[in-house]
């Protein structure tokens, strides 16, 4: 099978196909974001209630706002003790894409603590 000639470059029609695939993916992503945005309030309400039932911890309004900031793909800066770990649970709505969510922490102790602590909530919401 020829990959577009001796240089291996794509033929012109290959670029058109790639552009078309990119356009389709952009439309799919925009449609999915629109659906997720519509479900945001209900999803966060479910997460808040699950946190109360599973962990006996209720998300405060500022933590839900932090979750909304993360949902928009932005960075939320919070100080020690403001509930960053609980804010991360709000991202469960993103899992509806089945792409997963990555939680990053600064050291092994916190990684282990948070995975055991919040893992119960993630498992409940899964």
N, CA, C and O atoms as a printed pandas DataFrame, in Angstrom:
     atom_number atom_name residue_name chain_id  residue_number  x_coord  y_coord  z_coord
0              1         N          UNK        A               1    0.848   -1.185    0.000
1              2        CA          UNK        A               1    0.000    0.000    0.000
2              3         C          UNK        A               1    0.887    1.239    0.000
3              4         O          UNK        A               1    1.818    1.327    0.801
4              5         N          UNK        A               2    0.628    2.163   -0.850
5              6        CA          UNK        A               2    1.414    3.381   -0.989
6              7         C          UNK        A               2    0.928    4.413    0.013
7              8         O          UNK        A               2   -0.273    4.667    0.108
8              9         N          UNK        A               3    1.837    5.007    0.755
9             10        CA          UNK        A               3    1.484    6.014    1.756
10            11         C          UNK        A               3    1.582    7.411    1.176
11            12         O          UNK        A               3    1.823    8.364    1.916
12            13         N          UNK        A               4    1.406    7.554   -0.096
13            14        CA          UNK        A               4    1.391    8.881   -0.689
14            15         C          UNK        A               4    2.627    9.178   -1.502
15            16         O          UNK        A               4    2.917   10.343   -1.774
16            17         N          UNK        A               5    3.345    8.184   -1.887
17            18        CA          UNK        A               5    4.510    8.410   -2.721
18            19         C          UNK        A               5    5.786    8.093   -1.973
19            20         O          UNK        A               5    5.758    7.635   -0.831
20            21         N          UNK        A               6    6.907    8.342   -2.632
21            22        CA          UNK        A               6    8.192    7.971   -2.051
22            23         C          UNK        A               6    8.486    8.695   -0.745
23            24         O          UNK        A               6    9.149    8.132    0.126
24            25         N          UNK        A               7    8.024    9.895   -0.588
25            26        CA          UNK        A               7    8.329   10.649    0.627
26            27         C          UNK        A               7    7.443   10.225    1.798
27            28         O          UNK        A               7    7.717   10.594    2.940
28            29         N          UNK        A               8    6.387    9.457    1.532
29            30        CA          UNK        A               8    5.475    9.037    2.591
30            31         C          UNK        A               8    4.470   10.113    2.976
31            32         O          UNK        A               8    3.703    9.938    3.923
32            33         N          UNK        A               9    4.470   11.221    2.249
33            34        CA          UNK        A               9    3.546   12.314    2.559
34            35         C          UNK        A               9    2.135   11.939    2.137
35            36         O          UNK        A               9    1.935   11.153    1.211
36            37         N          UNK        A              10    1.179   12.503    2.822
37            38        CA          UNK        A              10   -0.215   12.258    2.470
38            39         C          UNK        A              10   -0.559   12.969    1.172
39            40         O          UNK        A              10   -0.093   14.082    0.928
40            41         N          UNK        A              11   -1.367   12.338    0.348
41            42        CA          UNK        A              11   -1.835   13.044   -0.842
42            43         C          UNK        A              11   -2.765   14.180   -0.417
43            44         O          UNK        A              11   -3.248   14.194    0.716
44            45         N          UNK        A              12   -3.014   15.113   -1.299
45            46        CA          UNK        A              12   -3.874   16.265   -0.989
46            47         C          UNK        A              12   -5.220   15.841   -0.415
47            48         O          UNK        A              12   -5.738   16.490    0.493
48            49         N          UNK        A              13   -5.794   14.748   -0.942
49            50        CA          UNK        A              13   -7.094   14.296   -0.445
50            51         C          UNK        A              13   -6.987   13.845    1.005
51            52         O          UNK        A              13   -7.970   13.916    1.742
52            53         N          UNK        A              14   -5.794   13.373    1.437
53            54        CA          UNK        A              14   -5.582   12.962    2.820
54            55         C          UNK        A              14   -5.717   14.130    3.772
55            56         O          UNK        A              14   -6.269   13.979    4.862
56            57         N          UNK        A              15   -5.217   15.303    3.375
57            58        CA          UNK        A              15   -5.347   16.495    4.206
58            59         C          UNK        A              15   -6.802   16.916    4.322
59            60         O          UNK        A              15   -7.245   17.359    5.382
60            61         N          UNK        A              16   -7.538   16.779    3.239
61            62        CA          UNK        A              16   -8.963   17.120    3.264
62            63         C          UNK        A              16   -9.698   16.177    4.215
63            64         O          UNK        A              16  -10.590   16.600    4.951
64            65         N          UNK        A              17   -9.318   14.893    4.195
65            66        CA          UNK        A              17   -9.938   13.931    5.105
66            67         C          UNK        A              17   -9.618   14.264    6.555
67            68         O          UNK        A              17  -10.490   14.184    7.420
68            69         N          UNK        A              18   -8.370   14.638    6.822
69            70        CA          UNK        A              18   -7.981   15.007    8.179
70            71         C          UNK        A              18   -8.725   16.250    8.651
71            72         O          UNK        A              18   -9.168   16.322    9.797
72            73         N          UNK        A              19   -8.858   17.228    7.756
73            74        CA          UNK        A              19   -9.602   18.440    8.102
74            75         C          UNK        A              19  -11.056   18.106    8.414
75            76         O          UNK        A              19  -11.645   18.657    9.344
76            77         N          UNK        A              20  -11.620   17.211    7.637
77            78        CA          UNK        A              20  -13.016   16.797    7.846
78            79         C          UNK        A              20  -13.164   16.074    9.182
79            80         O          UNK        A              20  -14.113   16.327    9.925
80            81         N          UNK        A              21  -12.233   15.176    9.487
81            82        CA          UNK        A              21  -12.266   14.470   10.772
82            83         C          UNK        A              21  -12.133   15.443   11.937
83            84         O          UNK        A              21  -12.813   15.294   12.953
84            85         N          UNK        A              22  -11.260   16.439   11.796
85            86        CA          UNK        A              22  -11.083   17.459   12.836
86            87         C          UNK        A              22  -12.372   18.243   13.034
87            88         O          UNK        A              22  -12.767   18.531   14.164
88            89         N          UNK        A              23  -13.018   18.582   11.934
89            90        CA          UNK        A              23  -14.288   19.318   11.999
90            91         C          UNK        A              23  -15.361   18.488   12.703
91            92         O          UNK        A              23  -16.110   19.012   13.528
92            93         N          UNK        A              24  -15.437   17.212   12.383
93            94        CA          UNK        A              24  -16.420   16.318   13.022
94            95         C          UNK        A              24  -16.145   16.215   14.516
95            96         O          UNK        A              24  -17.069   16.290   15.325
96            97         N          UNK        A              25  -14.868   16.041   14.890
97            98        CA          UNK        A              25  -14.494   15.943   16.299
98            99         C          UNK        A              25  -14.801   17.242   17.042
99           100         O          UNK        A              25  -15.260   17.204   18.183
100          101         N          UNK        A              26  -14.555   18.384   16.412
101          102        CA          UNK        A              26  -14.864   19.671   17.043
102          103         C          UNK        A              26  -16.361   19.813   17.287
103          104         O          UNK        A              26  -16.778   20.293   18.341
104          105         N          UNK        A              27  -17.170   19.395   16.315
105          106        CA          UNK        A              27  -18.627   19.461   16.487
106          107         C          UNK        A              27  -19.100   18.530   17.591
107          108         O          UNK        A              27  -19.967   18.887   18.390
108          109         N          UNK        A              28  -18.517   17.318   17.630
109          110        CA          UNK        A              28  -18.882   16.354   18.665
110          111         C          UNK        A              28  -18.527   16.895   20.055
111          112         O          UNK        A              28  -19.321   16.791   20.990
112          113         N          UNK        A              29  -17.343   17.464   20.178
113          114        CA          UNK        A              29  -16.904   18.026   21.462
114          115         C          UNK        A              29  -17.794   19.184   21.892
115          116         O          UNK        A              29  -18.148   19.294   23.066
116          117         N          UNK        A              30  -18.155   20.041   20.956
117          118        CA          UNK        A              30  -19.023   21.173   21.281
118          119         C          UNK        A              30  -20.405   20.695   21.719
119          120         O          UNK        A              30  -20.982   21.241   22.660
120          121         N          UNK        A              31  -20.936   19.680   21.045
121          122        CA          UNK        A              31  -22.248   19.145   21.412
122          123         C          UNK        A              31  -22.198   18.488   22.792
123          124         O          UNK        A              31  -23.114   18.648   23.598
124          125         N          UNK        A              32  -21.127   17.754   23.052
125          126        CA          UNK        A              32  -20.981   17.102   24.356
126          127         C          UNK        A              32  -20.832   18.134   25.461
127          128         O          UNK        A              32  -21.422   17.976   26.530
128          129         N          UNK        A              33  -20.053   19.192   25.225
129          130        CA          UNK        A              33  -19.892   20.251   26.220
130          131         C          UNK        A              33  -21.229   20.913   26.515
131          132         O          UNK        A              33  -21.527   21.238   27.664
132          133         N          UNK        A              34  -22.027   21.111   25.484
133          134        CA          UNK        A              34  -23.349   21.722   25.668
134          135         C          UNK        A              34  -24.227   20.843   26.557
135          136         O          UNK        A              34  -24.909   21.339   27.453
136          137         N          UNK        A              35  -24.202   19.545   26.302
137          138        CA          UNK        A              35  -24.992   18.610   27.122
138          139         C          UNK        A              35  -24.491   18.609   28.558
139          140         O          UNK        A              35  -25.288   18.671   29.494
140          141         N          UNK        A              36  -23.165   18.540   28.740
141          142        CA          UNK        A              36  -22.606   18.550   30.088
142          143         C          UNK        A              36  -22.927   19.844   30.823
143          144         O          UNK        A              36  -23.205   19.828   32.023
144          145         N          UNK        A              37  -22.890   20.958   30.111
145          146        CA          UNK        A              37  -23.246   22.240   30.725
146          147         C          UNK        A              37  -24.699   22.243   31.199
147          148         O          UNK        A              37  -25.014   22.791   32.255
148          149         N          UNK        A              38  -25.579   21.627   30.409
149          150        CA          UNK        A              38  -26.989   21.551   30.789
150          151         C          UNK        A              38  -27.199   20.674   32.023
151          152         O          UNK        A              38  -28.103   20.924   32.820
152          153         N          UNK        A              39  -26.362   19.647   32.179
153          154        CA          UNK        A              39  -26.489   18.707   33.294
154          155         C          UNK        A              39  -25.709   19.140   34.534
155          156         O          UNK        A              39  -25.785   18.486   35.574
156          157         N          UNK        A              40  -24.970   20.221   34.430
157          158        CA          UNK        A              40  -24.037   20.610   35.483
158          159         C          UNK        A              40  -24.703   20.750   36.854
159          160         O          UNK        A              40  -24.211   20.192   37.835
160          161         N          UNK        A              41  -25.796   21.474   36.931
161          162        CA          UNK        A              41  -26.457   21.699   38.220
162          163         C          UNK        A              41  -26.905   20.384   38.848
163          164         O          UNK        A              41  -26.673   20.142   40.033
164          165         N          UNK        A              42  -27.544   19.543   38.052
165          166        CA          UNK        A              42  -28.022   18.261   38.576
166          167         C          UNK        A              42  -26.856   17.356   38.969
167          168         O          UNK        A              42  -26.906   16.691   40.004
168          169         N          UNK        A              43  -25.818   17.329   38.153
169          170        CA          UNK        A              43  -24.661   16.482   38.446
170          171         C          UNK        A              43  -23.970   16.932   39.726
171          172         O          UNK        A              43  -23.569   16.099   40.539
172          173         N          UNK        A              44  -23.828   18.227   39.908
173          174        CA          UNK        A              44  -23.197   18.731   41.125
174          175         C          UNK        A              44  -24.093   18.483   42.332
175          176         O          UNK        A              44  -23.591   18.226   43.427
176          177         N          UNK        A              45  -25.393   18.554   42.154
177          178        CA          UNK        A              45  -26.318   18.249   43.253
178          179         C          UNK        A              45  -26.184   16.784   43.669
179          180         O          UNK        A              45  -26.187   16.467   44.858
180          181         N          UNK        A              46  -26.068   15.901   42.687
181          182        CA          UNK        A              46  -25.874   14.472   42.980
182          183         C          UNK        A              46  -24.551   14.269   43.707
183          184         O          UNK        A              46  -24.492   13.524   44.686
184          185         N          UNK        A              47  -23.491   14.922   43.240
185          186        CA          UNK        A              47  -22.180   14.804   43.860
186          187         C          UNK        A              47  -22.213   15.332   45.294
187          188         O          UNK        A              47  -21.639   14.722   46.197
188          189         N          UNK        A              48  -22.878   16.452   45.499
189          190        CA          UNK        A              48  -22.981   17.036   46.834
190          191         C          UNK        A              48  -23.728   16.092   47.777
191          192         O          UNK        A              48  -23.292   15.863   48.905
192          193         N          UNK        A              49  -24.841   15.552   47.318
193          194        CA          UNK        A              49  -25.631   14.636   48.146
194          195         C          UNK        A              49  -24.867   13.345   48.409
195          196         O          UNK        A              49  -24.900   12.818   49.521
196          197         N          UNK        A              50  -24.180   12.835   47.393
197          198        CA          UNK        A              50  -23.384   11.615   47.572
198          199         C          UNK        A              50  -22.266   11.859   48.579
199          200         O          UNK        A              50  -21.979   10.990   49.402
200          201         N          UNK        A              51  -21.638   13.018   48.527
201          202        CA          UNK        A              51  -20.592   13.353   49.493
202          203         C          UNK        A              51  -21.125   13.350   50.913
203          204         O          UNK        A              51  -20.455   12.892   51.838
204          205         N          UNK        A              52  -22.328   13.860   51.076
205          206        CA          UNK        A              52  -22.943   13.887   52.404
206          207         C          UNK        A              52  -23.258   12.472   52.883
207          208         O          UNK        A              52  -23.017   12.132   54.041
208          209         N          UNK        A              53  -23.793   11.659   51.991
209          210        CA          UNK        A              53  -24.189   10.300   52.377
210          211         C          UNK        A              53  -23.006    9.353   52.558
211          212         O          UNK        A              53  -22.982    8.567   53.505
212          213         N          UNK        A              54  -22.038    9.422   51.669
213          214        CA          UNK        A              54  -20.933    8.464   51.677
214          215         C          UNK        A              54  -19.826    8.883   52.647
215          216         O          UNK        A              54  -19.307    8.055   53.396
216          217         N          UNK        A              55  -19.469   10.157   52.630
217          218        CA          UNK        A              55  -18.336   10.636   53.425
218          219         C          UNK        A              55  -18.760   11.445   54.647
219          220         O          UNK        A              55  -17.932   11.798   55.487
220          221         N          UNK        A              56  -20.052   11.734   54.735
221          222        CA          UNK        A              56  -20.563   12.636   55.773
222          223         C          UNK        A              56  -19.881   14.006   55.660
223          224         O          UNK        A              56  -19.591   14.655   56.665
224          225         N          UNK        A              57  -19.634   14.427   54.413
225          226        CA          UNK        A              57  -19.031   15.729   54.121
226          227         C          UNK        A              57  -19.885   16.413   53.063
227          228         O          UNK        A              57  -20.146   15.848   52.001
228          229         N          UNK        A              58  -20.309   17.613   53.355
229          230        CA          UNK        A              58  -21.140   18.366   52.415
230          231         C          UNK        A              58  -20.280   19.386   51.690
231          232         O          UNK        A              58  -19.529   20.130   52.320
232          233         N          UNK        A              59  -20.386   19.424   50.361
233          234        CA          UNK        A              59  -19.681   20.445   49.581
234          235         C          UNK        A              59  -20.262   21.817   49.936
235          236         O          UNK        A              59  -21.477   22.011   49.897
236          237         N          UNK        A              60  -19.396   22.753   50.279
237          238        CA          UNK        A              60  -19.835   24.129   50.484
238          239         C          UNK        A              60  -19.964   24.807   49.126
239          240         O          UNK        A              60  -19.426   24.329   48.128
240          241         N          UNK        A              61  -20.675   25.914   49.100
241          242        CA          UNK        A              61  -20.900   26.619   47.836
242          243         C          UNK        A              61  -19.584   26.967   47.137
243          244         O          UNK        A              61  -19.470   26.828   45.919
244          245         N          UNK        A              62  -18.599   27.415   47.903
245          246        CA          UNK        A              62  -17.321   27.805   47.302
246          247         C          UNK        A              62  -16.630   26.591   46.674
247          248         O          UNK        A              62  -15.911   26.741   45.686
248          249         N          UNK        A              63  -16.831   25.407   47.222
249          250        CA          UNK        A              63  -16.256   24.199   46.635
250          251         C          UNK        A              63  -16.971   23.835   45.337
251          252         O          UNK        A              63  -16.336   23.371   44.390
252          253         N          UNK        A              64  -18.271   24.040   45.287
253          254        CA          UNK        A              64  -19.014   23.801   44.039
254          255         C          UNK        A              64  -18.589   24.795   42.962
255          256         O          UNK        A              64  -18.490   24.444   41.787
256          257         N          UNK        A              65  -18.341   26.030   43.369
257          258        CA          UNK        A              65  -17.863   27.031   42.412
258          259         C          UNK        A              65  -16.495   26.610   41.881
259          260         O          UNK        A              65  -16.224   26.748   40.688
260          261         N          UNK        A              66  -15.632   26.096   42.758
261          262        CA          UNK        A              66  -14.336   25.585   42.317
262          263         C          UNK        A              66  -14.502   24.460   41.309
263          264         O          UNK        A              66  -13.758   24.382   40.332
264          265         N          UNK        A              67  -15.481   23.583   41.545
265          266        CA          UNK        A              67  -15.770   22.512   40.595
266          267         C          UNK        A              67  -16.232   23.045   39.252
267          268         O          UNK        A              67  -15.891   22.485   38.210
268          269         N          UNK        A              68  -17.007   24.129   39.267
269          270        CA          UNK        A              68  -17.468   24.739   38.018
270          271         C          UNK        A              68  -16.295   25.332   37.241
271          272         O          UNK        A              68  -16.240   25.245   36.015
272          273         N          UNK        A              69  -15.367   25.932   37.967
273          274        CA          UNK        A              69  -14.174   26.494   37.338
274          275         C          UNK        A              69  -13.382   25.376   36.658
275          276         O          UNK        A              69  -12.945   25.526   35.517
276          277         N          UNK        A              70  -13.199   24.257   37.361
277          278        CA          UNK        A              70  -12.489   23.118   36.771
278          279         C          UNK        A              70  -13.235   22.568   35.556
279          280         O          UNK        A              70  -12.616   22.188   34.562
280          281         N          UNK        A              71  -14.564   22.528   35.639
281          282        CA          UNK        A              71  -15.381   22.045   34.520
282          283         C          UNK        A              71  -15.151   22.890   33.269
283          284         O          UNK        A              71  -15.199   22.381   32.150
284          285         N          UNK        A              72  -14.901   24.178   33.466
285          286        CA          UNK        A              72  -14.648   25.076   32.336
286          287         C          UNK        A              72  -13.227   24.938   31.804
287          288         O          UNK        A              72  -12.845   25.627   30.857
288          289         N          UNK        A              73  -12.442   24.044   32.416
289          290        CA          UNK        A              73  -11.075   23.828   31.950
290          291         C          UNK        A              73  -10.090   24.851   32.492
291          292         O          UNK        A              73   -8.981   24.978   31.972
292          293         N          UNK        A              74  -10.475   25.568   33.513
293          294        CA          UNK        A              74   -9.608   26.582   34.111
294          295         C          UNK        A              74   -8.971   26.027   35.383
295          296         O          UNK        A              74   -9.279   24.915   35.810
296          297         N          UNK        A              75   -8.093   26.804   35.972
297          298        CA          UNK        A              75   -7.407   26.413   37.198
298          299         C          UNK        A              75   -8.057   27.141   38.370
299          300         O          UNK        A              75   -8.283   28.350   38.323
300          301         N          UNK        A              76   -8.352   26.380   39.421
301          302        CA          UNK        A              76   -8.913   26.967   40.637
302          303         C          UNK        A              76   -7.838   26.936   41.713
303          304         O          UNK        A              76   -7.365   25.862   42.085
304          305         N          UNK        A              77   -7.451   28.091   42.211
305          306        CA          UNK        A              77   -6.442   28.162   43.263
306          307         C          UNK        A              77   -7.144   28.251   44.612
307          308         O          UNK        A              77   -8.000   29.108   44.830
308          309         N          UNK        A              78   -6.765   27.348   45.508
309          310        CA          UNK        A              78   -7.356   27.335   46.845
310          311         C          UNK        A              78   -6.248   27.158   47.867
311          312         O          UNK        A              78   -5.228   26.526   47.589
312          313         N          UNK        A              79   -6.450   27.713   49.036
313          314        CA          UNK        A              79   -5.453   27.614   50.104
314          315         C          UNK        A              79   -5.643   26.323   50.891
315          316         O          UNK        A              79   -6.627   25.603   50.713
316          317         N          UNK        A              80   -4.693   26.052   51.753
317          318        CA          UNK        A              80   -4.755   24.882   52.620
318          319         C          UNK        A              80   -6.029   24.917   53.453
319          320         O          UNK        A              80   -6.361   25.930   54.070
320          321         N          UNK        A              81   -6.737   23.789   53.458
321          322        CA          UNK        A              81   -7.928   23.673   54.283
322          323         C          UNK        A              81   -9.218   24.140   53.639
323          324         O          UNK        A              81  -10.272   24.093   54.274
324          325         N          UNK        A              82   -9.162   24.588   52.397
325          326        CA          UNK        A              82  -10.369   25.084   51.731
326          327         C          UNK        A              82  -11.142   24.000   50.987
327          328         O          UNK        A              82  -12.198   24.276   50.417
328          329         N          UNK        A              83  -10.632   22.778   50.984
329          330        CA          UNK        A              83  -11.391   21.671   50.420
330          331         C          UNK        A              83  -11.095   21.326   48.982
331          332         O          UNK        A              83  -12.001   20.959   48.234
332          333         N          UNK        A              84   -9.836   21.438   48.579
333          334        CA          UNK        A              84   -9.462   21.098   47.196
334          335         C          UNK        A              84   -9.788   19.649   46.869
335          336         O          UNK        A              84  -10.234   19.333   45.766
336          337         N          UNK        A              85   -9.556   18.765   47.849
337          338        CA          UNK        A              85   -9.799   17.341   47.614
338          339         C          UNK        A              85  -11.270   17.094   47.313
339          340         O          UNK        A              85  -11.594   16.313   46.418
340          341         N          UNK        A              86  -12.152   17.739   48.038
341          342        CA          UNK        A              86  -13.588   17.579   47.817
342          343         C          UNK        A              86  -14.025   18.255   46.513
343          344         O          UNK        A              86  -14.932   17.771   45.837
344          345         N          UNK        A              87  -13.383   19.365   46.164
345          346        CA          UNK        A              87  -13.685   20.050   44.896
346          347         C          UNK        A              87  -13.450   19.104   43.724
347          348         O          UNK        A              87  -14.221   19.092   42.765
348          349         N          UNK        A              88  -12.398   18.324   43.802
349          350        CA          UNK        A              88  -12.066   17.388   42.720
350          351         C          UNK        A              88  -13.165   16.388   42.432
351          352         O          UNK        A              88  -13.286   15.914   41.302
352          353         N          UNK        A              89  -13.965   16.057   43.428
353          354        CA          UNK        A              89  -15.035   15.089   43.206
354          355         C          UNK        A              89  -16.121   15.630   42.290
355          356         O          UNK        A              89  -16.871   14.859   41.692
356          357         N          UNK        A              90  -16.210   16.937   42.178
357          358        CA          UNK        A              90  -17.216   17.543   41.285
358          359         C          UNK        A              90  -16.948   17.200   39.825
359          360         O          UNK        A              90  -17.846   17.292   38.989
360          361         N          UNK        A              91  -15.730   16.811   39.521
361          362        CA          UNK        A              91  -15.376   16.490   38.142
362          363         C          UNK        A              91  -15.929   15.160   37.670
363          364         O          UNK        A              91  -15.694   14.764   36.528
364          365         N          UNK        A              92  -16.657   14.467   38.525
365          366        CA          UNK        A              92  -17.222   13.173   38.121
366          367         C          UNK        A              92  -18.106   13.306   36.892
367          368         O          UNK        A              92  -18.266   12.343   36.143
368          369         N          UNK        A              93  -18.685   14.487   36.669
369          370        CA          UNK        A              93  -19.535   14.692   35.484
370          371         C          UNK        A              93  -18.732   14.457   34.210
371          372         O          UNK        A              93  -19.276   13.994   33.207
372          373         N          UNK        A              94  -17.449   14.772   34.246
373          374        CA          UNK        A              94  -16.610   14.596   33.063
374          375         C          UNK        A              94  -16.456   13.130   32.707
375          376         O          UNK        A              94  -16.173   12.804   31.554
376          377         N          UNK        A              95  -16.631   12.262   33.645
377          378        CA          UNK        A              95  -16.468   10.835   33.393
378          379         C          UNK        A              95  -17.559   10.306   32.477
379          380         O          UNK        A              95  -17.444    9.190   31.970
380          381         N          UNK        A              96  -18.604   11.073   32.254
381          382        CA          UNK        A              96  -19.655   10.602   31.360
382          383         C          UNK        A              96  -19.105   10.356   29.959
383          384         O          UNK        A              96  -19.694    9.609   29.178
384          385         N          UNK        A              97  -17.976   10.985   29.645
385          386        CA          UNK        A              97  -17.318   10.742   28.364
386          387         C          UNK        A              97  -16.535    9.439   28.389
387          388         O          UNK        A              97  -16.077    8.972   27.346
388          389         N          UNK        A              98  -16.377    8.851   29.563
389          390        CA          UNK        A              98  -15.606    7.634   29.787
390          391         C          UNK        A              98  -14.141    7.824   29.426
391          392         O          UNK        A              98  -13.449    6.867   29.078
392          393         N          UNK        A              99  -13.673    9.061   29.511
393          394        CA          UNK        A              99  -12.257    9.316   29.284
394          395         C          UNK        A              99  -11.500    9.356   30.600
395          396         O          UNK        A              99  -10.269    9.341   30.612
396          397         N          UNK        A             100  -12.229    9.406   31.708
397          398        CA          UNK        A             100  -11.593    9.438   33.014
398          399         C          UNK        A             100  -11.196   10.834   33.430
399          400         O          UNK        A             100  -11.279   11.785   32.653
400          401         N          UNK        A             101  -10.773   10.935   34.647
401          402        CA          UNK        A             101  -10.320   12.191   35.219
402          403         C          UNK        A             101   -9.025   11.896   35.952
403          404         O          UNK        A             101   -8.934   10.901   36.673
404          405         N          UNK        A             102   -8.035   12.733   35.782
405          406        CA          UNK        A             102   -6.765   12.564   36.471
406          407         C          UNK        A             102   -6.723   13.483   37.680
407          408         O          UNK        A             102   -7.015   14.675   37.580
408          409         N          UNK        A             103   -6.357   12.921   38.817
409          410        CA          UNK        A             103   -6.189   13.698   40.036
410          411         C          UNK        A             103   -4.707   13.700   40.353
411          412         O          UNK        A             103   -4.098   12.641   40.505
412          413         N          UNK        A             104   -4.121   14.888   40.453
413          414        CA          UNK        A             104   -2.696   15.026   40.698
414          415         C          UNK        A             104   -2.502   15.611   42.087
415          416         O          UNK        A             104   -3.178   16.568   42.467
416          417         N          UNK        A             105   -1.591   15.040   42.830
417          418        CA          UNK        A             105   -1.287   15.554   44.154
418          419         C          UNK        A             105    0.232   15.600   44.331
419          420         O          UNK        A             105    0.972   15.012   43.541
420          421         N          UNK        A             106    0.692   16.298   45.369
421          422        CA          UNK        A             106    2.112   16.638   45.455
422          423         C          UNK        A             106    3.006   15.562   46.057
423          424         O          UNK        A             106    4.223   15.620   45.881
424          425         N          UNK        A             107    2.445   14.584   46.761
425          426        CA          UNK        A             107    3.322   13.570   47.344
426          427         C          UNK        A             107    2.576   12.250   47.532
427          428         O          UNK        A             107    1.350   12.187   47.429
428          429         N          UNK        A             108    3.336   11.215   47.806
429          430        CA          UNK        A             108    2.766    9.876   47.931
430          431         C          UNK        A             108    1.778    9.767   49.086
431          432         O          UNK        A             108    0.758    9.087   48.975
432          433         N          UNK        A             109    2.078   10.431   50.181
433          434        CA          UNK        A             109    1.172   10.380   51.337
434          435         C          UNK        A             109   -0.210   10.916   50.953
435          436         O          UNK        A             109   -1.225   10.273   51.222
436          437         N          UNK        A             110   -0.246   12.094   50.325
437          438        CA          UNK        A             110   -1.531   12.681   49.935
438          439         C          UNK        A             110   -2.223   11.849   48.866
439          440         O          UNK        A             110   -3.448   11.729   48.870
440          441         N          UNK        A             111   -1.458   11.281   47.959
441          442        CA          UNK        A             111   -2.055   10.443   46.913
442          443         C          UNK        A             111   -2.758    9.244   47.535
443          444         O          UNK        A             111   -3.888    8.922   47.165
444          445         N          UNK        A             112   -2.102    8.591   48.465
445          446        CA          UNK        A             112   -2.692    7.428   49.140
446          447         C          UNK        A             112   -3.898    7.846   49.983
447          448         O          UNK        A             112   -4.958    7.225   49.919
448          449         N          UNK        A             113   -3.720    8.908   50.772
449          450        CA          UNK        A             113   -4.809    9.392   51.623
450          451         C          UNK        A             113   -6.044    9.745   50.798
451          452         O          UNK        A             113   -7.155    9.314   51.109
452          453         N          UNK        A             114   -5.838   10.532   49.744
453          454        CA          UNK        A             114   -6.968   11.004   48.939
454          455         C          UNK        A             114   -7.629    9.884   48.160
455          456         O          UNK        A             114   -8.848    9.882   47.985
456          457         N          UNK        A             115   -6.831    8.922   47.686
457          458        CA          UNK        A             115   -7.433    7.815   46.921
458          459         C          UNK        A             115   -8.291    6.951   47.834
459          460         O          UNK        A             115   -9.349    6.477   47.421
460          461         N          UNK        A             116   -7.850    6.744   49.063
461          462        CA          UNK        A             116   -8.651    5.959   50.006
462          463         C          UNK        A             116   -9.875    6.752   50.476
463          464         O          UNK        A             116  -10.973    6.209   50.594
464          465         N          UNK        A             117   -9.668    8.023   50.737
465          466        CA          UNK        A             117  -10.713    8.880   51.289
466          467         C          UNK        A             117  -11.791    9.170   50.249
467          468         O          UNK        A             117  -12.966    8.881   50.475
468          469         N          UNK        A             118  -11.400    9.736   49.121
469          470        CA          UNK        A             118  -12.361   10.126   48.096
470          471         C          UNK        A             118  -12.724    8.961   47.182
471          472         O          UNK        A             118  -13.724    9.021   46.467
472          473         N          UNK        A             119  -11.922    7.905   47.200
473          474        CA          UNK        A             119  -12.216    6.727   46.384
474          475         C          UNK        A             119  -13.580    6.142   46.688
475          476         O          UNK        A             119  -14.246    5.611   45.800
476          477         N          UNK        A             120  -13.996    6.238   47.939
477          478        CA          UNK        A             120  -15.332    5.752   48.321
478          479         C          UNK        A             120  -16.410    6.521   47.562
479          480         O          UNK        A             120  -17.379    5.938   47.076
480          481         N          UNK        A             121  -16.228    7.832   47.468
481          482        CA          UNK        A             121  -17.205    8.665   46.764
482          483         C          UNK        A             121  -17.162    8.397   45.254
483          484         O          UNK        A             121  -18.201    8.268   44.607
484          485         N          UNK        A             122  -15.942    8.317   44.704
485          486        CA          UNK        A             122  -15.830    8.024   43.276
486          487         C          UNK        A             122  -16.474    6.679   42.941
487          488         O          UNK        A             122  -17.167    6.546   41.932
488          489         N          UNK        A             123  -16.237    5.681   43.800
489          490        CA          UNK        A             123  -16.834    4.362   43.585
490          491         C          UNK        A             123  -18.355    4.413   43.659
491          492         O          UNK        A             123  -19.035    3.753   42.874
492          493         N          UNK        A             124  -18.890    5.184   44.590
493          494        CA          UNK        A             124  -20.334    5.325   44.734
494          495         C          UNK        A             124  -20.945    5.983   43.496
495          496         O          UNK        A             124  -22.019    5.589   43.040
496          497         N          UNK        A             125  -20.260    6.973   42.964
497          498        CA          UNK        A             125  -20.785    7.716   41.806
498          499         C          UNK        A             125  -20.557    6.982   40.483
499          500         O          UNK        A             125  -21.159    7.339   39.471
500          501         N          UNK        A             126  -19.706    5.975   40.478
501          502        CA          UNK        A             126  -19.397    5.268   39.242
502          503         C          UNK        A             126  -20.549    4.465   38.787
503          504         O          UNK        A             126  -20.469    3.798   37.755
